[in-house]
Each structure stands twice: as C-alpha cells, then as structure tokens.
Amino acid sequence: MSEYDYDLIVIGSGPGGQKAAIAAAKLGNRVAVVDRADMVGGVCVNTGTIPSKTLREAVLYLTGMNQRELYGASYRVKQDITIADLLSRTQHVIGREVQVVRAQLLRNHVDLLNGVGTFADAHTVAVTGAHRGDRSTITGEKIVIATGTRPARPDQVDFDAARVLDSDEILQLEEIPSTLVVVGAGVIGIEYASLFAALGSRVTVVEQRERMLEFCDPEIVESLKFHLRDLQVTFRFGEKVANVAVSDHATMTTLVSGKRIPADAVMYSAGRQGMTGELNLAAAGLEADHRGRLAVDEHYRTPVEHIYAVGDVIGFPALAATSMDQGRLAAYHAFGEPAHELGALQPIGIYTIPEISYCGATEAELTSSSVPYEVGVARYRELARGQIAGDSYGMLKLLVSTTDRKLLGVHVFGSGATELVHIGQAVMGCGGTVDYLVDAVFNYPTLSEAYKVAALDATNKIRELERFAL
C-alpha cells in the first residue's frame, strides 16, 4: 500500500490540469483534481477561451459580417443586438463544456474534490470547501499545479465592474457600449477590440508599445490593422494611461501625452497574473515570480522534484492548446512514460475578426538567423471558395527553404485561419517539403487549396533562382 492517498494530485481543472489528470489515470494511477465547484473547467471554460470564442461566433452570425461582401455593408441578421442575445449562446456552451469535463474525469475514475487547494507541506494539500469549516487534507506522491491566471489589475486603476473592467468582467456588461477604450494591444485586448468593433462600437486601443502582436508576421498584422481601422478602430501606440475618471454614465481616459478619450466603458487588458497567491507555496518549498508564475524545466518540473506546473501559470505561450499538451507531457514525465514533444511546431491562433494563425518561423526570425528562404502567397480572392464565402482579403503565406525546399513557416489571415494552419503544421512535423503541397490534390472549391497556390508561387520563385545560378 502506498503511504499517500493519491499517486497524483492536480490543483486546477483547466485544460492543463484536466489532461494531466486523465493522462496519469490512463497509466493506472490514483488521481484527484482539486478545484472550486464554480470553476470546473478552469478559466478557459468559465471566463476565458470558451466564453470569448463563443461570443465571437455569436457576433459574426448576428451581425452578418461575413456576408456583407455579398449582400452589402448594411446587411445584418439582427438589427438590434443585445447582450442577452450574445450571452444566451455563451452560457449554453459553458454549461455543456463543464459537463464534458466532469464526464471525462468521472469516466477515467479521477476524484474531483470541490474547494480551494492549499499546500500544507510538499506532499499534502488542504482542500477548503465553500462553507467555513469544510476542510480536509489529502496527500499525493506527485503534484501538478495548473491553477491558471487571472487578469492583471494595475493598482492605480479603480475597477468598478461596471464602467472600468478587466477582460473577465467585460463579459458581464449590461449593454453593448457605443464607445469603448481598450488598454493593451495584446492578444486578448485586440480580440475584444475587434469583437466590439464588429458590433458597431467605436473602439480606441491604447498601447504603450509602438507595435501590436510583435510575435506575429508584420504583413499579417498590418492587414489586421487595416481591417480594424475599416471598422472605425482608432489606435494610440506609444501612449500610456495617466488616469481614468468615471461618472454615472461615462468614463474619461487621460493619456500621459495629454490626450483625453471619452467612452462608455474602459477595458484593461494589461497581461495576466498567475493564480498562486492562495497556494501557500512556501509550505511546499516553492516561490513564484512577481507575476505569480512558476519556473519549470523542460519536463515541467519545478525546483521541488515531485511537483510539476503546467499551463498559463508557467507563462508563455499561455494558450489552452499548449496547456493541454503540457499537462499530458508532465504526467508522462512524472510516471516514466516515454514522451515526445513538438514544442517548436505549436500553432498560435488569435481569434480576432478576421482571425490570424501561424506555425513555425516568421520572416524576421529567419532573416536574423541568416536562413535563406522564399515566400509563396495565396490570396483568398484568387480562390473560388474565397469568392463563395465572400472573403476577398484573406491570405496564406508559406516560408520555404531555398536549400532543401522544406516548409519553415505558415502564416494565415482570414476566414478559417485557425483551422487551415494545421495542414502546414502537419507537413512541417513530418519534415515535408513544398513539393508535397504542389503534388497534393486538394478538394475544390476549398480554402485549403490556398496551400497549393502558395506552394506553386514559392516553387516558381525558387526555379527562377536556380535558373540564375545555372
């Protein structure tokens, strides 16, 4: 008999924690997951990824945005869209996803303990329930921390959950604001800026850096900025907020430069803070950084050998998809199961309107590394499916090595970008060359055909290079 109650205790039931628990259970281990009853599925299901992406789909449908190229700029499925219209679909999806998480844990015989987990020592977790005095302790041979993050809240900002909100609270608005200031042009800030702009809000984005989404391909980002400006989004780059004044009916954001921006509401998207404050990390011999994040090695092990951490709480890339795989890999490493990670080929998806996705290297990275490459581009307006779907602005870009013709990166902008990117990811993961995409037959008419068009563009350019060399 083991001296511990469980072989693995997972603190947090979000994507990383859920997959760690299930992977460990599949290996024959006794597993428990600790999380609050109202947060089963984690931030991802309850306040983050699932609600915001469901909201995006509702906005795209109700505004008729994707059909305006075909039916005119005034086309709308519903003329007066309300918050209730948007949230009814969101709450339905959240409820179903929570059921899915519970069912998967139950099916794999994982104990779900409702409450807040706190370290009593390096192997013991105290679980405090919703009622005072409802407290128990469990022990585990190994522990995975998957507590996720919450929106960072600058001390100088008076959040009131009505006019000045963080990115979680924005889902609790009582009405769609006519004007909105978004502070921060990171992924979450830009996603919500595009969403409210599509609803007809006049959005102003304030960002202290000179660029947004610096990790993305500059050409793709410029295309996104063009379309957001077309939706009447105003960008204030290189600007910092000095003060936000709130009245009964509006806000006034004052920038350090002296500019003043009136708006119905202000949303702060100033990064994320690791939710490690309630863990009592010191009792386990751990310490978080100033952003509440934990340091891990390549096996997701913390400085305490039997304690692992996965997901947003360990920092970049802080995506639901990467968190899921980190959880699975951490469980494999913890219990000696062979594991292979394709970390370099993790796709990045940004659910703006229009959406962005990429996998592999960017042009800037290849240039700085002195890697010779050629670019192949396909534009949706050249594809029959692009015309059918009414998407004349989308594009797919391939980066191809001129030495061995391997695919080095794929960057997509427009309808279905987060789905299309996986074709390029699969080719790169198998060490494939651009010639595979040239020779492959794609269904017609589809957006996937963009791969063949872009591959032909790249190979034609490489052929010209080879002719010159001869």
Secondary structure as a PSIPRED ss2 file (coil, helix, strand):
# PSIPRED VFORMAT (PSIPRED V4.0)

   1 M C   1.000  0.000  0.000
   2 S C   1.000  0.000  0.000
   3 E C   1.000  0.000  0.000
   4 Y C   1.000  0.000  0.000
   5 D C   1.000  0.000  0.000
   6 Y E   0.000  0.000  1.000
   7 D E   0.000  0.000  1.000
   8 L E   0.000  0.000  1.000
   9 I E   0.000  0.000  1.000
  10 V E   0.000  0.000  1.000
  11 I E   0.000  0.000  1.000
  12 G C   1.000  0.000  0.000
  13 S C   1.000  0.000  0.000
  14 G C   1.000  0.000  0.000
  15 P H   0.000  1.000  0.000
  16 G H   0.000  1.000  0.000
  17 G H   0.000  1.000  0.000
  18 Q H   0.000  1.000  0.000
  19 K H   0.000  1.000  0.000
  20 A H   0.000  1.000  0.000
  21 A H   0.000  1.000  0.000
  22 I H   0.000  1.000  0.000
  23 A H   0.000  1.000  0.000
  24 A H   0.000  1.000  0.000
  25 A H   0.000  1.000  0.000
  26 K H   0.000  1.000  0.000
  27 L C   1.000  0.000  0.000
  28 G C   1.000  0.000  0.000
  29 N C   1.000  0.000  0.000
  30 R C   1.000  0.000  0.000
  31 V E   0.000  0.000  1.000
  32 A E   0.000  0.000  1.000
  33 V E   0.000  0.000  1.000
  34 V E   0.000  0.000  1.000
  35 D E   0.000  0.000  1.000
  36 R C   1.000  0.000  0.000
  37 A H   0.000  1.000  0.000
  38 D H   0.000  1.000  0.000
  39 M H   0.000  1.000  0.000
  40 V C   1.000  0.000  0.000
  41 G C   1.000  0.000  0.000
  42 G H   0.000  1.000  0.000
  43 V H   0.000  1.000  0.000
  44 C H   0.000  1.000  0.000
  45 V H   0.000  1.000  0.000
  46 N H   0.000  1.000  0.000
  47 T C   1.000  0.000  0.000
  48 G C   1.000  0.000  0.000
  49 T H   0.000  1.000  0.000
  50 I H   0.000  1.000  0.000
  51 P H   0.000  1.000  0.000
  52 S H   0.000  1.000  0.000
  53 K H   0.000  1.000  0.000
  54 T H   0.000  1.000  0.000
  55 L H   0.000  1.000  0.000
  56 R H   0.000  1.000  0.000
  57 E H   0.000  1.000  0.000
  58 A H   0.000  1.000  0.000
  59 V H   0.000  1.000  0.000
  60 L H   0.000  1.000  0.000
  61 Y H   0.000  1.000  0.000
  62 L H   0.000  1.000  0.000
  63 T H   0.000  1.000  0.000
  64 G C   1.000  0.000  0.000
  65 M H   0.000  1.000  0.000
  66 N H   0.000  1.000  0.000
  67 Q H   0.000  1.000  0.000
  68 R H   0.000  1.000  0.000
  69 E H   0.000  1.000  0.000
  70 L H   0.000  1.000  0.000
  71 Y H   0.000  1.000  0.000
  72 G C   1.000  0.000  0.000
  73 A C   1.000  0.000  0.000
  74 S C   1.000  0.000  0.000
  75 Y C   1.000  0.000  0.000
  76 R C   1.000  0.000  0.000
  77 V C   1.000  0.000  0.000
  78 K C   1.000  0.000  0.000
  79 Q C   1.000  0.000  0.000
  80 D C   1.000  0.000  0.000
  81 I C   1.000  0.000  0.000
  82 T C   1.000  0.000  0.000
  83 I H   0.000  1.000  0.000
  84 A H   0.000  1.000  0.000
  85 D H   0.000  1.000  0.000
  86 L H   0.000  1.000  0.000
  87 L H   0.000  1.000  0.000
  88 S H   0.000  1.000  0.000
  89 R H   0.000  1.000  0.000
  90 T H   0.000  1.000  0.000
  91 Q H   0.000  1.000  0.000
  92 H H   0.000  1.000  0.000
  93 V H   0.000  1.000  0.000
  94 I H   0.000  1.000  0.000
  95 G H   0.000  1.000  0.000
  96 R H   0.000  1.000  0.000
  97 E H   0.000  1.000  0.000
  98 V H   0.000  1.000  0.000
  99 Q H   0.000  1.000  0.000
 100 V H   0.000  1.000  0.000
 101 V H   0.000  1.000  0.000
 102 R H   0.000  1.000  0.000
 103 A H   0.000  1.000  0.000
 104 Q H   0.000  1.000  0.000
 105 L H   0.000  1.000  0.000
 106 L H   0.000  1.000  0.000
 107 R H   0.000  1.000  0.000
 108 N C   1.000  0.000  0.000
 109 H C   1.000  0.000  0.000
 110 V C   1.000  0.000  0.000
 111 D E   0.000  0.000  1.000
 112 L E   0.000  0.000  1.000
 113 L E   0.000  0.000  1.000
 114 N E   0.000  0.000  1.000
 115 G C   1.000  0.000  0.000
 116 V E   0.000  0.000  1.000
 117 G E   0.000  0.000  1.000
 118 T E   0.000  0.000  1.000
 119 F E   0.000  0.000  1.000
 120 A E   0.000  0.000  1.000
 121 D E   0.000  0.000  1.000
 122 A C   1.000  0.000  0.000
 123 H C   1.000  0.000  0.000
 124 T E   0.000  0.000  1.000
 125 V E   0.000  0.000  1.000
 126 A E   0.000  0.000  1.000
 127 V E   0.000  0.000  1.000
 128 T E   0.000  0.000  1.000
 129 G C   1.000  0.000  0.000
 130 A C   1.000  0.000  0.000
 131 H C   1.000  0.000  0.000
 132 R C   1.000  0.000  0.000
 133 G C   1.000  0.000  0.000
 134 D C   1.000  0.000  0.000
 135 R E   0.000  0.000  1.000
 136 S E   0.000  0.000  1.000
 137 T E   0.000  0.000  1.000
 138 I E   0.000  0.000  1.000
 139 T E   0.000  0.000  1.000
 140 G E   0.000  0.000  1.000
 141 E E   0.000  0.000  1.000
 142 K E   0.000  0.000  1.000
 143 I E   0.000  0.000  1.000
 144 V E   0.000  0.000  1.000
 145 I E   0.000  0.000  1.000
 146 A C   1.000  0.000  0.000
 147 T C   1.000  0.000  0.000
 148 G C   1.000  0.000  0.000
 149 T E   0.000  0.000  1.000
 150 R E   0.000  0.000  1.000
 151 P E   0.000  0.000  1.000
 152 A C   1.000  0.000  0.000
 153 R C   1.000  0.000  0.000
 154 P C   1.000  0.000  0.000
 155 D C   1.000  0.000  0.000
 156 Q C   1.000  0.000  0.000
 157 V C   1.000  0.000  0.000
 158 D C   1.000  0.000  0.000
 159 F C   1.000  0.000  0.000
 160 D C   1.000  0.000  0.000
 161 A C   1.000  0.000  0.000
 162 A C   1.000  0.000  0.000
 163 R C   1.000  0.000  0.000
 164 V E   0.000  0.000  1.000
 165 L E   0.000  0.000  1.000
 166 D E   0.000  0.000  1.000
 167 S C   1.000  0.000  0.000
 168 D C   1.000  0.000  0.000
 169 E H   0.000  1.000  0.000
 170 I H   0.000  1.000  0.000
 171 L H   0.000  1.000  0.000
 172 Q H   0.000  1.000  0.000
 173 L C   1.000  0.000  0.000
 174 E C   1.000  0.000  0.000
 175 E C   1.000  0.000  0.000
 176 I C   1.000  0.000  0.000
 177 P C   1.000  0.000  0.000
 178 S C   1.000  0.000  0.000
 179 T E   0.000  0.000  1.000
 180 L E   0.000  0.000  1.000
 181 V E   0.000  0.000  1.000
 182 V E   0.000  0.000  1.000
 183 V E   0.000  0.000  1.000
 184 G C   1.000  0.000  0.000
 185 A C   1.000  0.000  0.000
 186 G C   1.000  0.000  0.000
 187 V H   0.000  1.000  0.000
 188 I H   0.000  1.000  0.000
 189 G H   0.000  1.000  0.000
 190 I H   0.000  1.000  0.000
 191 E H   0.000  1.000  0.000
 192 Y H   0.000  1.000  0.000
 193 A H   0.000  1.000  0.000
 194 S H   0.000  1.000  0.000
 195 L H   0.000  1.000  0.000
 196 F H   0.000  1.000  0.000
 197 A H   0.000  1.000  0.000
 198 A H   0.000  1.000  0.000
 199 L C   1.000  0.000  0.000
 200 G C   1.000  0.000  0.000
 201 S C   1.000  0.000  0.000
 202 R E   0.000  0.000  1.000
 203 V E   0.000  0.000  1.000
 204 T E   0.000  0.000  1.000
 205 V E   0.000  0.000  1.000
 206 V E   0.000  0.000  1.000
 207 E E   0.000  0.000  1.000
 208 Q C   1.000  0.000  0.000
 209 R C   1.000  0.000  0.000
 210 E C   1.000  0.000  0.000
 211 R C   1.000  0.000  0.000
 212 M C   1.000  0.000  0.000
 213 L C   1.000  0.000  0.000
 214 E C   1.000  0.000  0.000
 215 F C   1.000  0.000  0.000
 216 C C   1.000  0.000  0.000
 217 D C   1.000  0.000  0.000
 218 P H   0.000  1.000  0.000
 219 E H   0.000  1.000  0.000
 220 I H   0.000  1.000  0.000
 221 V H   0.000  1.000  0.000
 222 E H   0.000  1.000  0.000
 223 S H   0.000  1.000  0.000
 224 L H   0.000  1.000  0.000
 225 K H   0.000  1.000  0.000
 226 F H   0.000  1.000  0.000
 227 H H   0.000  1.000  0.000
 228 L H   0.000  1.000  0.000
 229 R H   0.000  1.000  0.000
 230 D H   0.000  1.000  0.000
 231 L C   1.000  0.000  0.000
 232 Q C   1.000  0.000  0.000
 233 V C   1.000  0.000  0.000
 234 T E   0.000  0.000  1.000
 235 F E   0.000  0.000  1.000
 236 R E   0.000  0.000  1.000
 237 F E   0.000  0.000  1.000
 238 G C   1.000  0.000  0.000
 239 E C   1.000  0.000  0.000
 240 K C   1.000  0.000  0.000
 241 V E   0.000  0.000  1.000
 242 A E   0.000  0.000  1.000
 243 N E   0.000  0.000  1.000
 244 V E   0.000  0.000  1.000
 245 A E   0.000  0.000  1.000
 246 V E   0.000  0.000  1.000
 247 S C   1.000  0.000  0.000
 248 D C   1.000  0.000  0.000
 249 H C   1.000  0.000  0.000
 250 A C   1.000  0.000  0.000
 251 T E   0.000  0.000  1.000
 252 M E   0.000  0.000  1.000
 253 T E   0.000  0.000  1.000
 254 T E   0.000  0.000  1.000
 255 L E   0.000  0.000  1.000
 256 V C   1.000  0.000  0.000
 257 S C   1.000  0.000  0.000
 258 G C   1.000  0.000  0.000
 259 K C   1.000  0.000  0.000
 260 R E   0.000  0.000  1.000
 261 I E   0.000  0.000  1.000
 262 P E   0.000  0.000  1.000
 263 A E   0.000  0.000  1.000
 264 D C   1.000  0.000  0.000
 265 A E   0.000  0.000  1.000
 266 V E   0.000  0.000  1.000
 267 M E   0.000  0.000  1.000
 268 Y E   0.000  0.000  1.000
 269 S C   1.000  0.000  0.000
 270 A C   1.000  0.000  0.000
 271 G C   1.000  0.000  0.000
 272 R E   0.000  0.000  1.000
 273 Q E   0.000  0.000  1.000
 274 G E   0.000  0.000  1.000
 275 M C   1.000  0.000  0.000
 276 T C   1.000  0.000  0.000
 277 G C   1.000  0.000  0.000
 278 E C   1.000  0.000  0.000
 279 L C   1.000  0.000  0.000
 280 N C   1.000  0.000  0.000
 281 L H   0.000  1.000  0.000
 282 A H   0.000  1.000  0.000
 283 A H   0.000  1.000  0.000
 284 A H   0.000  1.000  0.000
 285 G C   1.000  0.000  0.000
 286 L C   1.000  0.000  0.000
 287 E C   1.000  0.000  0.000
 288 A C   1.000  0.000  0.000
 289 D C   1.000  0.000  0.000
 290 H C   1.000  0.000  0.000
 291 R C   1.000  0.000  0.000
 292 G C   1.000  0.000  0.000
 293 R C   1.000  0.000  0.000
 294 L C   1.000  0.000  0.000
 295 A C   1.000  0.000  0.000
 296 V C   1.000  0.000  0.000
 297 D C   1.000  0.000  0.000
 298 E C   1.000  0.000  0.000
 299 H C   1.000  0.000  0.000
 300 Y C   1.000  0.000  0.000
 301 R E   0.000  0.000  1.000
 302 T C   1.000  0.000  0.000
 303 P C   1.000  0.000  0.000
 304 V C   1.000  0.000  0.000
 305 E C   1.000  0.000  0.000
 306 H C   1.000  0.000  0.000
 307 I E   0.000  0.000  1.000
 308 Y E   0.000  0.000  1.000
 309 A E   0.000  0.000  1.000
 310 V C   1.000  0.000  0.000
 311 G H   0.000  1.000  0.000
 312 D H   0.000  1.000  0.000
 313 V H   0.000  1.000  0.000
 314 I H   0.000  1.000  0.000
 315 G C   1.000  0.000  0.000
 316 F C   1.000  0.000  0.000
 317 P C   1.000  0.000  0.000
 318 A C   1.000  0.000  0.000
 319 L C   1.000  0.000  0.000
 320 A H   0.000  1.000  0.000
 321 A H   0.000  1.000  0.000
 322 T H   0.000  1.000  0.000
 323 S H   0.000  1.000  0.000
 324 M H   0.000  1.000  0.000
 325 D H   0.000  1.000  0.000
 326 Q H   0.000  1.000  0.000
 327 G H   0.000  1.000  0.000
 328 R H   0.000  1.000  0.000
 329 L H   0.000  1.000  0.000
 330 A H   0.000  1.000  0.000
 331 A H   0.000  1.000  0.000
 332 Y H   0.000  1.000  0.000
 333 H H   0.000  1.000  0.000
 334 A H   0.000  1.000  0.000
 335 F C   1.000  0.000  0.000
 336 G C   1.000  0.000  0.000
 337 E C   1.000  0.000  0.000
 338 P C   1.000  0.000  0.000
 339 A C   1.000  0.000  0.000
 340 H C   1.000  0.000  0.000
 341 E C   1.000  0.000  0.000
 342 L C   1.000  0.000  0.000
 343 G H   0.000  1.000  0.000
 344 A H   0.000  1.000  0.000
 345 L H   0.000  1.000  0.000
 346 Q C   1.000  0.000  0.000
 347 P C   1.000  0.000  0.000
 348 I E   0.000  0.000  1.000
 349 G E   0.000  0.000  1.000
 350 I E   0.000  0.000  1.000
 351 Y C   1.000  0.000  0.000
 352 T C   1.000  0.000  0.000
 353 I C   1.000  0.000  0.000
 354 P C   1.000  0.000  0.000
 355 E C   1.000  0.000  0.000
 356 I E   0.000  0.000  1.000
 357 S E   0.000  0.000  1.000
 358 Y E   0.000  0.000  1.000
 359 C E   0.000  0.000  1.000
 360 G E   0.000  0.000  1.000
 361 A C   1.000  0.000  0.000
 362 T C   1.000  0.000  0.000
 363 E H   0.000  1.000  0.000
 364 A H   0.000  1.000  0.000
 365 E H   0.000  1.000  0.000
 366 L H   0.000  1.000  0.000
 367 T H   0.000  1.000  0.000
 368 S H   0.000  1.000  0.000
 369 S C   1.000  0.000  0.000
 370 S C   1.000  0.000  0.000
 371 V C   1.000  0.000  0.000
 372 P C   1.000  0.000  0.000
 373 Y E   0.000  0.000  1.000
 374 E E   0.000  0.000  1.000
 375 V E   0.000  0.000  1.000
 376 G E   0.000  0.000  1.000
 377 V E   0.000  0.000  1.000
 378 A E   0.000  0.000  1.000
 379 R E   0.000  0.000  1.000
 380 Y H   0.000  1.000  0.000
 381 R H   0.000  1.000  0.000
 382 E H   0.000  1.000  0.000
 383 L C   1.000  0.000  0.000
 384 A H   0.000  1.000  0.000
 385 R H   0.000  1.000  0.000
 386 G H   0.000  1.000  0.000
 387 Q H   0.000  1.000  0.000
 388 I H   0.000  1.000  0.000
 389 A H   0.000  1.000  0.000
 390 G C   1.000  0.000  0.000
 391 D C   1.000  0.000  0.000
 392 S C   1.000  0.000  0.000
 393 Y C   1.000  0.000  0.000
 394 G C   1.000  0.000  0.000
 395 M E   0.000  0.000  1.000
 396 L E   0.000  0.000  1.000
 397 K E   0.000  0.000  1.000
 398 L E   0.000  0.000  1.000
 399 L E   0.000  0.000  1.000
 400 V E   0.000  0.000  1.000
 401 S E   0.000  0.000  1.000
 402 T C   1.000  0.000  0.000
 403 T C   1.000  0.000  0.000
 404 D C   1.000  0.000  0.000
 405 R C   1.000  0.000  0.000
 406 K E   0.000  0.000  1.000
 407 L E   0.000  0.000  1.000
 408 L E   0.000  0.000  1.000
 409 G E   0.000  0.000  1.000
 410 V E   0.000  0.000  1.000
 411 H E   0.000  0.000  1.000
 412 V E   0.000  0.000  1.000
 413 F E   0.000  0.000  1.000
 414 G C   1.000  0.000  0.000
 415 S C   1.000  0.000  0.000
 416 G C   1.000  0.000  0.000
 417 A H   0.000  1.000  0.000
 418 T H   0.000  1.000  0.000
 419 E H   0.000  1.000  0.000
 420 L H   0.000  1.000  0.000
 421 V H   0.000  1.000  0.000
 422 H H   0.000  1.000  0.000
 423 I H   0.000  1.000  0.000
 424 G H   0.000  1.000  0.000
 425 Q H   0.000  1.000  0.000
 426 A H   0.000  1.000  0.000
 427 V H   0.000  1.000  0.000
 428 M H   0.000  1.000  0.000
 429 G H   0.000  1.000  0.000
 430 C C   1.000  0.000  0.000
 431 G C   1.000  0.000  0.000
 432 G C   1.000  0.000  0.000
 433 T E   0.000  0.000  1.000
 434 V H   0.000  1.000  0.000
 435 D H   0.000  1.000  0.000
 436 Y H   0.000  1.000  0.000
 437 L H   0.000  1.000  0.000
 438 V H   0.000  1.000  0.000
 439 D H   0.000  1.000  0.000
 440 A C   1.000  0.000  0.000
 441 V C   1.000  0.000  0.000
 442 F C   1.000  0.000  0.000
 443 N C   1.000  0.000  0.000
 444 Y C   1.000  0.000  0.000
 445 P C   1.000  0.000  0.000
 446 T C   1.000  0.000  0.000
 447 L H   0.000  1.000  0.000
 448 S H   0.000  1.000  0.000
 449 E H   0.000  1.000  0.000
 450 A H   0.000  1.000  0.000
 451 Y H   0.000  1.000  0.000
 452 K H   0.000  1.000  0.000
 453 V H   0.000  1.000  0.000
 454 A H   0.000  1.000  0.000
 455 A H   0.000  1.000  0.000
 456 L H   0.000  1.000  0.000
 457 D H   0.000  1.000  0.000
 458 A H   0.000  1.000  0.000
 459 T H   0.000  1.000  0.000
 460 N H   0.000  1.000  0.000
 461 K H   0.000  1.000  0.000
 462 I H   0.000  1.000  0.000
 463 R H   0.000  1.000  0.000
 464 E H   0.000  1.000  0.000
 465 L H   0.000  1.000  0.000
 466 E H   0.000  1.000  0.000
 467 R H   0.000  1.000  0.000
 468 F H   0.000  1.000  0.000
 469 A H   0.000  1.000  0.000
 470 L C   1.000  0.000  0.000
